Amino acid sequence: MTTTATAAATTVRRDQPRADVPRLSLENIVFRLGDQTILHGVSLDVMPREVVCLLGPSGCGKTTLLRIAAGIARQTSGVVRVAGAVVADDTRFIPAETRPLGLVFQDLALFPHMRVVDNVAYGVRGRARDAASEALKGVGLGGYERAFPHQLSGGEQQRVALARALLPSPEVVLLDEPFSGLDRGLRDTVREDTLDSLRAHQATAVIVTHDPEEALAIADRIALMRRGEVVQFASPQEVWRAPVDLDAAKVFSSVNAFSGRASHGMVHTAVGSVPVGGQAEGAAVTVAFRPEALKVFGADHGEGTEVTVERRRFFGPHVEITGRVNGSLLALRADPYVAGEGALVRVVPDLRQAIVLPGPKSA
């Protein structure tokens, strides 16, 4: 089922909330389908003008959570608030068409027989066509009012859907994988245009994505989901630099993980000793480095651990290397001119980028 934003609802008060009141609040959301639990008590608040990405693999529950926020699905238990007003709990359920939300789904749901301006104005009362024309100008589509959707590119259709979602000045815009149907070059452009439009409207947005790079690039905060739970809800910098566990780190890139025990504030690994301040003496510790955090130098470099290059893959400005040290394999990223297969290189860890986690690494 898909739906589009409509005029401000009469069943939800649209008073201007305080800046410290979340635009969208999900409290202990549980969703069961038969004997299967899809969401396990998910809670998160989305603050005014914030862009939040729900990130995770297929089947983790992120789209289900968005549908519950939108009113397309009803939670088994829990509370949904929009701008402080309850729109769904155990006794109350305000349907999607009367929630003050803008919705942009993957299939866009544009009416093929209607002109662009009428698609944008659909469901909005009053001088809707004039407002729709202004909304189209706001997303860079001024002059396209009389076009039909099939006459537009994929990126232009995406902007039409965004203009329609923004027209009623919703409390929150919800977007479900909005860029996944676009090719890579167009996706980057449309994504930046969408973000610019959201910022220009001072809009609050929740975006579902399975693309970690996309989440890092556009989110103010990322809700990292796994098996129906939010395992970390933090800024892109924090989820990258201080993941909650090793699996969370692996969402964003491959990692080189080493297990050891803290000794005098250090852990000894195959690539050198790493400070692990704050860990108890003798405690089991995992130290992880992303590929770019292990700096690769030629064999004549005076420092570092000697590593044999077993495989290299060329990516233009860099190569990805599989190296071997003391029987262990390392994932490395290096200058494309540094070494060929079979060569020896030296690896020096950037200790600022070390990820230190308690306990031994998972199997």
Stockholm file with secondary structure:
# STOCKHOLM 1.0

chainA/1-363         MTTTATAAATTVRRDQPRADVPRLSLENIVFRLGDQTILHGVSLDVMPREVVCLLGPSGCGKTTLLRIAAGIARQTSGVVRVAGAVVADDTRFIPAETRPLGLVFQDLALFPHMRVVDNVAYGVRGRARDAASEALKGVGLGGYERAFPHQLSGGEQQRVALARALLPSPEVVLLDEPFSGLDRGLRDTVREDTLDSLRAHQATAVIVTHDPEEALAIADRIALMRRGEVVQFASPQEVWRAPVDLDAAKVFSSVNAFSGRASHGMVHTAVGSVPVGGQAEGAAVTVAFRPEALKVFGADHGEGTEVTVERRRFFGPHVEITGRVNGSLLALRADPYVAGEGALVRVVPDLRQAIVLPGPKSA
#=GR chainA/1-363 SS CCCCCCSCCSSSCCCCCCTTSCSEEEEEEEEEETTEEEEEEEEEEECTTCEEEEECCTTSSHHHHHHHHHTSSCCSEEEEEETTEEEESSSCBCCGGGSSEEEECTTTTCCTTSCHHHHHHTTCCSSHHHHHHHHHHHTTCTTCTTCCGGGSCHHHHHHHHHHHHHTTCCSEEEEESTTTTSCHHHHHHHHHHHHHHHHHTTCCEEEEESCHHHHHHHCSEEEEEETTEEEEEECHHHHHHSCSSHHHHHHHSCCEEEEEECBTTEEEETTEEEECTTSCTTCEEEEEECGGGEEEEETTCSSSEEEEEEEEEECSSCEEEEEEETTEEEEEEECTTSCCTTCEEEEEECGGGCEEEESCCCC
#=GC SS_cons         CCCCCCSCCSSSCCCCCCTTSCSEEEEEEEEEETTEEEEEEEEEEECTTCEEEEECCTTSSHHHHHHHHHTSSCCSEEEEEETTEEEESSSCBCCGGGSSEEEECTTTTCCTTSCHHHHHHTTCCSSHHHHHHHHHHHTTCTTCTTCCGGGSCHHHHHHHHHHHHHTTCCSEEEEESTTTTSCHHHHHHHHHHHHHHHHHTTCCEEEEESCHHHHHHHCSEEEEEETTEEEEEECHHHHHHSCSSHHHHHHHSCCEEEEEECBTTEEEETTEEEECTTSCTTCEEEEEECGGGEEEEETTCSSSEEEEEEEEEECSSCEEEEEEETTEEEEEEECTTSCCTTCEEEEEECGGGCEEEESCCCC
//
